[in-house]
Amino acid sequence: MTTITLVWITLPFLVGFVIYLLPKLDKYLALAMGLASAGYAAQLFWQRSPLELKLLDNFGVTLTLDALTGYFILTNALVTTAVILYCWQSDKTTFFYAQTMMLHGSVNAAFASTDFISLYVALEVSGIAAFLLIAYPRTDRSIWVALRYLFVSNVSMLFYLVGAVLAYQTNHSFAFSALSGAPPEAFALIFLGLLVKGGVFVSGLWLPLTHSEAETPVSALLSGVVVKTGVYPLVRCALIMGETDPIIRIFGVGTALLGVSYAMFEKDTKRMLAFHTVSQLGFILAAPVVGGFYALTHGLVKSALFLIAGALPSRNFKDLQHKPINTTIWIALVIASLSISGFPLLSGFGAKVLTMKNLAPWQVIAMNVAAVGTAISFAKFIFLPRGGTGEVKPGFWPGVMLLIGGLIAANIVYFQAYNVADISKSLATIAIGWLVYFFIVQRFVVKLPRVLEQFDHLIGFMSLMLVLIFWMAFP
């Protein structure tokens, strides 16, 4: 198993280089790699004990493969495979597929890392690959958005690296557990880097513009898996060190409410989905013990929604209300929207129920409000007119059907949710959300301020968050 793991970690990078040597096989090699990762993730659920690979014993450089890792790796595998299928008959070049493999491999490595230095390398490689994919169209707009993303990412990683060094000085180890007993400034710097990288709370306000302006398949990758490279270490730290759990839960609640507050009133489809990505990351952090399953569900549904949004006749909700959508596209849109709202028969239902059952008492009211906000947000999609005509890209349906099929199949993870009480609560939450949408949200036009998303303010927020985290860690 150790040999298989090491081969699996290095294979995506090898495939990326081979794609350049055999450009006619680029799609096939990329697809095979996605399926290989899915197969590897599946076996993680069957192994009885976690697999630990100690790369440097004296420095705590360790990879850990267990069920939690399996959820995140499976998410990466399915989303990457869906994106490859979506782009199958497009004009994407060999460069695109090679960089997708680099991104896939670095994200896998991040999900396997349980030490700060391995994680740092994986996050930096994923940041460069994401930058190149965002800038892929080579337009002035895409290049600016990509550079903005790269600068914010690199600044946050600089804070993170300094924090990792401080943690090492205290315990002479780079392992996540070395954060226990480390000075509060180490904790604050590391968490700031991860919060920014993961798009959490106000540190994640770089995310809406980046994800909405990227090409459709790149948006699916960014929202489906890339942002989770910053969230996964936070979840892992919460499970390893109990003292970090309350802080992470606080950020989870704040992120869920912040993201959904913007999403409810956003008039642009891709920006709404991007803000909702912020909100759903909050759900993952609000209950770390079950964050893996929620991450899988969110990755599948959000990638599907971005792919579907790319096939809509307009990005403006007001225009879409007067432009009927192709019925088959509308059905796919409704299924995905119902899943993320927590409707039974789709994995979003089980994920939400499981999360709600693992909340601390002080979280319950706020997270139920966020759940209602989710239903309000996606009512804007569900109640769009249907019956129009429109063609989609040849690879659209294979990619979308894979993701929707995953949402249906993932129901097996938590069948215990299918009882009268949980089903009734879920349907009531959705019904309340729809009523609020029809009688309040739909009747008001709220212009959301974008000043907080400006580049100079993003850097300023890092300083404010550093002070906040230090204050929370100091006791």
C-alpha positions as CSV (number, residue, x, y, z in Angstrom):
1,M,0.0,0.0,0.0
2,T,2.9,2.4,0.7
3,T,4.4,1.8,-2.8
4,I,1.0,2.3,-4.4
5,T,0.5,5.6,-2.4
6,L,3.8,7.0,-3.5
7,V,3.2,6.1,-7.1
8,W,-0.3,7.6,-7.0
9,I,1.0,10.9,-5.5
10,T,3.7,11.3,-8.2
11,L,1.6,9.9,-11.1
12,P,-0.4,13.1,-12.0
13,F,2.8,15.1,-12.4
14,L,4.3,12.4,-14.6
15,V,1.1,12.3,-16.7
16,G,1.2,16.1,-17.0
17,F,4.7,15.9,-18.5
18,V,3.8,12.9,-20.7
19,I,0.9,14.8,-22.1
20,Y,3.3,17.3,-23.7
21,L,5.2,14.3,-25.3
22,L,2.0,12.7,-26.5
23,P,-0.4,15.6,-27.2
24,K,-2.9,13.4,-29.1
25,L,-3.5,11.4,-26.0
26,D,-3.9,14.4,-23.7
27,K,-7.6,13.9,-22.9
28,Y,-7.3,10.1,-22.5
29,L,-4.3,10.4,-20.1
30,A,-6.0,13.1,-18.1
31,L,-9.3,11.0,-17.9
32,A,-7.4,7.9,-16.8
33,M,-5.6,9.8,-14.1
34,G,-9.0,11.1,-12.7
35,L,-10.4,7.6,-12.7
36,A,-7.2,6.3,-11.0
37,S,-7.6,8.8,-8.2
38,A,-11.2,7.8,-7.7
39,G,-10.1,4.2,-7.4
40,Y,-7.4,5.0,-4.9
41,A,-9.9,7.1,-2.8
42,A,-12.4,4.2,-2.8
43,Q,-9.9,1.8,-1.2
44,L,-9.2,4.3,1.6
45,F,-12.7,3.7,2.8
46,W,-12.1,0.0,3.0
47,Q,-8.8,0.0,4.9
48,R,-9.1,-0.6,8.6
49,S,-6.5,1.8,9.9
50,P,-5.0,5.0,8.6
51,L,-1.9,4.8,6.5
52,E,1.0,7.0,7.7
53,L,4.0,7.7,5.6
54,K,6.9,9.3,7.5
55,L,9.0,11.0,4.9
56,L,11.4,12.7,7.4
57,D,11.1,11.2,10.9
58,N,13.1,13.8,12.7
59,F,11.1,16.7,11.3
60,G,7.6,15.3,11.5
61,V,7.1,15.4,7.8
62,T,4.2,12.9,7.4
63,L,1.5,11.9,5.0
64,T,-1.7,10.5,6.4
65,L,-4.3,8.6,4.3
66,D,-7.6,7.7,6.0
67,A,-11.3,8.1,5.4
68,L,-11.3,11.9,5.9
69,T,-8.6,12.1,3.2
70,G,-10.6,9.7,1.1
71,Y,-13.6,12.1,0.9
72,F,-11.5,15.0,-0.2
73,I,-9.5,12.9,-2.8
74,L,-12.7,11.4,-4.2
75,T,-14.1,14.9,-4.6
76,N,-11.0,15.9,-6.5
77,A,-11.1,12.8,-8.7
78,L,-14.8,13.1,-9.6
79,V,-14.7,16.9,-10.3
80,T,-11.5,16.6,-12.4
81,T,-13.0,13.7,-14.4
82,A,-16.2,15.7,-15.0
83,V,-14.2,18.7,-16.2
84,I,-12.2,16.6,-18.6
85,L,-15.4,15.1,-20.0
86,Y,-16.9,18.6,-20.2
87,C,-13.9,19.8,-22.3
88,W,-13.6,16.6,-24.3
89,Q,-14.7,18.1,-27.7
90,S,-13.7,21.6,-27.0
91,D,-10.7,23.5,-28.4
92,K,-8.7,23.2,-25.2
93,T,-5.0,22.8,-25.9
94,T,-2.5,20.3,-24.5
95,F,-1.3,23.1,-22.1
96,F,-4.8,23.1,-20.4
97,Y,-4.9,19.4,-19.8
98,A,-1.2,19.3,-18.5
99,Q,-1.9,22.1,-16.1
100,T,-5.1,20.4,-15.0
101,M,-3.0,17.4,-14.1
102,M,-0.5,19.5,-12.2
103,L,-3.4,21.0,-10.3
104,H,-4.9,17.6,-9.7
105,G,-1.7,16.2,-8.3
106,S,-0.9,19.1,-6.0
107,V,-4.4,19.1,-4.6
108,N,-4.1,15.4,-3.9
109,A,-0.8,16.0,-2.2
110,A,-2.4,18.8,0.0
111,F,-5.1,16.4,1.1
112,A,-2.6,13.8,2.1
113,S,-0.3,16.1,4.0
114,T,-0.4,16.3,7.8
115,D,2.6,18.5,8.3
116,F,3.1,22.2,7.5
117,I,6.0,22.0,5.2
118,S,4.6,19.3,2.8
119,L,1.3,21.3,2.8
120,Y,3.2,24.5,2.0
121,V,4.8,22.9,-1.1
122,A,1.5,21.4,-2.3
123,L,-0.4,24.7,-1.8
124,E,2.2,26.7,-3.7
125,V,2.2,24.3,-6.6
126,S,-1.6,24.3,-6.7
127,G,-1.6,28.1,-6.6
128,I,0.7,28.4,-9.6
129,A,-1.4,25.8,-11.6
130,A,-4.6,27.6,-10.7
131,F,-3.1,30.9,-11.7
132,L,-2.2,29.5,-15.2
133,L,-5.7,28.0,-15.7
134,I,-7.4,31.3,-14.7
135,A,-5.2,33.2,-17.1
136,Y,-5.7,30.5,-19.9
137,P,-8.0,32.7,-22.1
138,R,-5.1,35.3,-22.2
139,T,-7.5,38.3,-22.2
140,D,-6.6,41.4,-20.2
141,R,-9.4,40.6,-17.8
142,S,-8.4,37.0,-17.2
143,I,-4.7,37.9,-16.7
144,W,-5.5,40.6,-14.1
145,V,-7.8,38.3,-12.2
146,A,-5.2,35.6,-12.3
147,L,-2.4,37.9,-11.1
148,R,-4.7,39.2,-8.3
149,Y,-5.4,35.6,-7.2
150,L,-1.6,34.8,-7.3
151,F,-0.6,37.9,-5.3
152,V,-3.2,37.3,-2.6
153,S,-2.3,33.6,-2.4
154,N,1.4,34.2,-2.2
155,V,1.1,36.9,0.5
156,S,-1.0,34.6,2.6
157,M,1.5,31.7,2.1
158,L,4.3,34.0,3.3
159,F,2.4,34.5,6.6
160,Y,1.8,30.8,6.7
161,L,5.5,29.9,6.2
162,V,6.6,32.2,9.0
163,G,4.1,30.6,11.3
164,A,5.3,27.1,10.4
165,V,8.9,28.1,11.3
166,L,7.7,29.5,14.6
167,A,5.8,26.3,15.4
168,Y,8.9,24.2,14.5
169,Q,11.1,26.3,16.8
170,T,8.8,25.4,19.7
171,N,8.4,21.6,19.2
172,H,11.1,20.8,16.6
173,S,8.5,19.3,14.3
174,F,6.5,20.4,11.3
175,A,3.6,18.0,12.1
176,F,0.2,19.6,12.6
177,S,0.3,18.5,16.2
178,A,3.3,20.8,16.7
179,L,0.8,23.7,16.8
180,S,-0.2,22.5,20.3
181,G,1.9,24.5,22.7
182,A,3.3,26.8,20.0
183,P,3.2,30.6,20.6
184,P,0.0,32.4,19.6
185,E,1.7,34.2,16.8
186,A,2.5,30.9,15.1
187,F,-1.1,29.8,15.4
188,A,-2.3,33.2,14.1
189,L,0.0,33.3,11.1
190,I,-0.7,29.7,10.0
191,F,-4.4,30.0,10.4
192,L,-4.4,33.3,8.5
193,G,-2.7,31.7,5.6
194,L,-5.2,28.8,5.6
195,L,-8.2,31.0,6.0
196,V,-7.2,33.1,3.0
197,K,-6.2,30.1,0.9
198,G,-9.5,28.4,1.7
199,G,-11.7,31.5,1.1
200,V,-13.0,31.6,4.7
201,F,-14.8,34.5,6.3
202,V,-13.7,38.0,5.2
203,S,-10.3,36.6,4.2
204,G,-12.1,34.9,1.4
205,L,-13.6,37.9,-0.3
206,W,-11.1,37.5,-3.1
207,L,-13.1,34.4,-4.1
208,P,-16.2,35.8,-5.8
209,L,-14.5,37.8,-8.5
210,T,-11.9,35.0,-9.2
211,H,-14.4,32.2,-9.5
212,S,-17.0,34.2,-11.4
213,E,-14.5,35.5,-14.0
214,A,-12.7,32.3,-14.7
215,E,-13.8,30.0,-17.6
216,T,-16.7,27.7,-16.7
217,P,-14.6,24.5,-16.3
218,V,-11.9,26.4,-14.3
219,S,-14.6,27.8,-12.0
220,A,-15.9,24.2,-11.4
221,L,-12.3,23.2,-10.4
222,L,-11.7,26.2,-8.2
223,S,-15.0,26.0,-6.3
224,G,-15.2,22.2,-6.3
225,V,-11.8,21.3,-5.0
226,V,-9.1,24.0,-5.0
227,V,-10.5,26.1,-2.1
228,K,-10.7,22.9,0.0
229,T,-6.9,22.7,0.1
230,G,-7.1,25.5,2.7
231,V,-10.1,24.0,4.5
232,Y,-8.8,20.5,4.8
233,P,-5.9,21.4,7.1
234,L,-8.3,23.3,9.4
235,V,-10.6,20.3,9.6
236,R,-7.6,18.0,10.4
237,C,-6.3,20.4,13.0
238,A,-9.7,20.5,14.7
239,L,-9.7,16.7,14.9
240,I,-6.1,16.5,16.2
241,M,-6.0,19.4,18.6
242,G,-9.2,19.9,20.6
243,E,-8.2,23.5,21.6
244,T,-8.5,24.6,18.0
245,D,-11.9,23.1,17.5
246,P,-14.0,26.0,19.0
247,I,-12.0,28.6,17.0
248,I,-12.6,26.8,13.7
249,R,-16.3,26.3,14.5
250,I,-16.6,30.1,15.1
251,F,-15.1,30.8,11.7
252,G,-17.4,28.2,10.2
253,V,-20.5,29.9,11.5
254,G,-19.3,33.4,10.5
255,T,-18.4,32.2,7.0
256,A,-21.7,30.4,6.5
257,L,-23.7,33.5,7.4
258,L,-21.4,36.0,5.5
259,G,-21.5,34.0,2.3
260,V,-25.2,33.3,2.3
261,S,-26.0,37.0,3.1
262,Y,-24.4,38.1,-0.2
263,A,-25.7,35.1,-2.2
264,M,-29.3,35.8,-1.4
265,F,-29.3,39.2,-3.1
266,E,-26.7,38.7,-5.8
267,K,-28.0,39.2,-9.3
268,D,-25.2,37.5,-11.3
269,T,-25.4,33.7,-11.4
270,K,-21.7,32.9,-11.2
271,R,-21.1,35.5,-8.5
272,M,-24.0,34.0,-6.5
273,L,-22.5,30.6,-6.8
274,A,-19.1,31.9,-5.8
275,F,-20.5,33.6,-2.7
276,H,-22.3,30.4,-1.9
277,T,-19.1,28.5,-2.1
278,V,-17.9,30.8,0.8
279,S,-21.0,29.9,2.7
280,Q,-20.7,26.2,2.2
281,L,-17.1,26.2,3.3
282,G,-18.5,27.5,6.6
283,F,-20.7,24.4,6.8
284,I,-17.6,22.2,6.4
285,L,-15.8,24.0,9.3
286,A,-18.9,24.2,11.5
287,A,-18.8,20.5,12.2
288,P,-15.2,19.3,11.5
289,V,-15.9,15.7,12.5
290,V,-18.2,15.2,9.5
291,G,-16.6,17.8,7.3
292,G,-15.3,15.2,4.8
293,F,-18.7,14.1,3.7
294,Y,-20.0,17.6,3.4
295,A,-16.9,18.5,1.3
296,L,-17.7,15.7,-1.1
297,T,-21.3,16.7,-1.4
298,H,-20.5,20.4,-1.9
299,G,-17.7,19.7,-4.4
300,L,-20.0,17.6,-6.6
301,V,-23.0,20.0,-6.5
302,K,-21.0,23.2,-6.9
303,S,-19.0,21.9,-9.8
304,A,-22.3,20.8,-11.5
305,L,-23.9,24.2,-10.9
306,F,-21.0,26.1,-12.4
307,L,-21.0,23.8,-15.5
308,I,-24.8,24.3,-15.8
309,A,-24.5,28.1,-15.3
310,G,-22.1,28.2,-18.2
311,A,-24.9,26.8,-20.4
312,L,-27.6,29.4,-19.4
313,P,-28.5,32.1,-21.9
314,S,-27.5,34.9,-19.5
315,R,-25.6,35.4,-16.3
316,N,-28.2,38.0,-15.1
317,F,-31.1,36.6,-13.0
318,K,-33.4,39.4,-14.2
319,D,-32.7,38.5,-17.9
320,L,-33.2,34.8,-17.1
321,Q,-36.6,35.4,-15.8
322,H,-37.6,36.5,-19.3
323,K,-35.6,33.9,-21.2
324,P,-37.0,30.3,-20.8
325,I,-34.3,27.7,-20.2
326,N,-34.0,24.5,-22.2
327,T,-36.1,22.0,-20.2
328,T,-33.4,19.3,-19.8
329,I,-30.9,21.9,-18.6
330,W,-33.5,23.3,-16.2
331,I,-34.1,19.8,-14.8
332,A,-30.3,19.3,-14.1
333,L,-30.2,22.8,-12.6
334,V,-33.2,22.0,-10.3
335,I,-31.7,18.7,-9.1
336,A,-28.4,20.3,-8.2
337,S,-30.2,23.3,-6.5
338,L,-32.4,20.9,-4.5
339,S,-29.4,18.9,-3.4
340,I,-27.5,21.9,-2.0
341,S,-30.7,23.1,-0.4
342,G,-31.0,19.8,1.5
343,F,-33.8,18.0,-0.3
344,P,-34.2,14.3,0.4
345,L,-33.0,11.6,-2.1
346,L,-29.9,13.7,-2.8
347,S,-26.7,13.6,-0.8
348,G,-27.0,17.3,0.2
349,F,-29.9,16.1,2.5
350,G,-27.7,13.6,4.4
351,A,-24.8,16.0,4.6
352,K,-26.9,18.8,6.1
353,V,-28.6,16.5,8.6
354,L,-25.3,14.9,9.6
355,T,-23.7,18.4,10.0
356,M,-26.7,19.7,12.1
357,K,-26.4,16.7,14.4
358,N,-22.8,17.5,15.1
359,L,-23.1,21.1,15.9
360,A,-22.4,22.6,19.4
361,P,-25.5,24.0,21.0
362,W,-24.4,27.7,20.4
363,Q,-24.1,27.0,16.7
364,V,-27.6,25.6,16.0
365,I,-29.6,28.8,15.5
366,A,-27.0,30.5,13.3
367,M,-26.5,27.4,11.1
368,N,-30.3,26.9,10.7
369,V,-30.5,30.5,9.5
370,A,-27.7,29.8,7.0
371,A,-29.7,26.7,5.8
372,V,-32.8,28.8,5.2
373,G,-30.6,31.3,3.4
374,T,-29.4,28.5,1.1
375,A,-32.9,27.6,0.2
376,I,-33.7,31.3,-0.5
377,S,-30.6,31.6,-2.7
378,F,-31.3,28.6,-4.9
379,A,-35.0,29.4,-5.2
380,K,-33.7,31.9,-7.8
381,F,-32.6,29.0,-9.9
382,I,-35.4,26.6,-9.2
383,F,-38.2,29.0,-10.2
384,L,-36.7,30.2,-13.5
385,P,-39.0,29.7,-16.5
386,R,-38.4,26.6,-18.6
387,G,-39.4,25.5,-22.1
388,G,-36.8,27.4,-24.1
389,T,-34.4,26.2,-26.7
390,G,-30.6,26.2,-26.6
391,E,-27.7,24.0,-27.4
392,V,-24.9,22.9,-25.0
393,K,-21.4,21.8,-25.6
394,P,-21.0,18.2,-26.7
395,G,-19.2,17.3,-23.4
396,F,-21.7,19.0,-21.2
397,W,-24.0,16.1,-20.4
398,P,-21.3,13.5,-19.6
399,G,-19.7,15.9,-17.1
400,V,-22.9,17.0,-15.5
401,M,-24.4,13.5,-15.3
402,L,-21.3,12.2,-13.6
403,L,-21.6,14.8,-10.9
404,I,-25.4,14.4,-10.5
405,G,-25.0,10.7,-10.4
406,G,-22.5,11.1,-7.6
407,L,-25.0,13.2,-5.7
408,I,-27.6,10.4,-5.9
409,A,-25.1,7.6,-5.1
410,A,-23.6,9.4,-2.1
411,N,-26.9,8.9,-0.3
412,I,-25.6,5.5,0.9
413,V,-23.1,7.3,3.3
414,Y,-25.8,8.4,5.8
415,F,-29.1,6.5,5.3
416,Q,-29.9,7.1,8.9
417,A,-31.1,10.6,7.9
418,Y,-34.2,9.1,6.3
419,N,-36.6,9.3,9.2
420,V,-39.7,11.3,9.7
421,A,-38.2,14.0,11.9
422,D,-35.2,14.8,9.7
423,I,-37.2,14.7,6.5
424,S,-39.8,17.0,7.9
425,K,-37.3,19.5,9.2
426,S,-35.5,19.5,5.9
427,L,-38.7,20.1,3.9
428,A,-39.8,22.8,6.4
429,T,-36.5,24.6,6.0
430,I,-36.8,24.6,2.2
431,A,-40.4,25.7,2.4
432,I,-39.6,28.6,4.7
433,G,-36.8,29.7,2.4
434,W,-39.0,29.6,-0.7
435,L,-41.7,31.7,1.1
436,V,-39.1,34.3,2.2
437,Y,-37.9,34.4,-1.4
438,F,-41.3,35.0,-2.9
439,F,-42.6,37.5,-0.4
440,I,-39.5,39.4,0.6
441,V,-36.3,38.8,-1.3
442,Q,-37.9,38.8,-4.8
443,R,-39.6,42.1,-4.1
444,F,-36.6,44.0,-3.0
445,V,-33.6,45.2,-5.0
446,V,-30.5,45.3,-2.9
447,K,-27.3,46.6,-4.5
448,L,-24.5,44.8,-2.8
449,P,-21.3,46.8,-2.1
450,R,-18.2,45.5,-3.8
451,V,-15.8,47.9,-2.1
452,L,-14.7,45.1,0.3
453,E,-13.6,43.0,-2.7
454,Q,-11.2,45.6,-4.0
455,F,-7.6,44.5,-4.1
456,D,-6.2,46.9,-1.6
457,H,-8.9,46.1,0.9
458,L,-8.1,42.3,0.6
459,I,-4.6,42.9,1.8
460,G,-5.9,45.1,4.6
461,F,-8.3,42.4,5.8
462,M,-5.3,40.1,6.2
463,S,-3.9,42.4,8.8
464,L,-7.2,42.7,10.6
465,M,-7.7,38.9,10.6
466,L,-4.2,38.4,11.9
467,V,-5.1,40.6,14.9
468,L,-8.4,38.8,15.4
469,I,-6.8,35.3,15.3
470,F,-4.0,36.3,17.6
471,W,-6.6,37.7,20.1
472,M,-8.5,34.4,19.9
473,A,-5.4,32.2,20.3
474,F,-3.7,34.2,23.1
475,P,-5.8,32.8,26.0
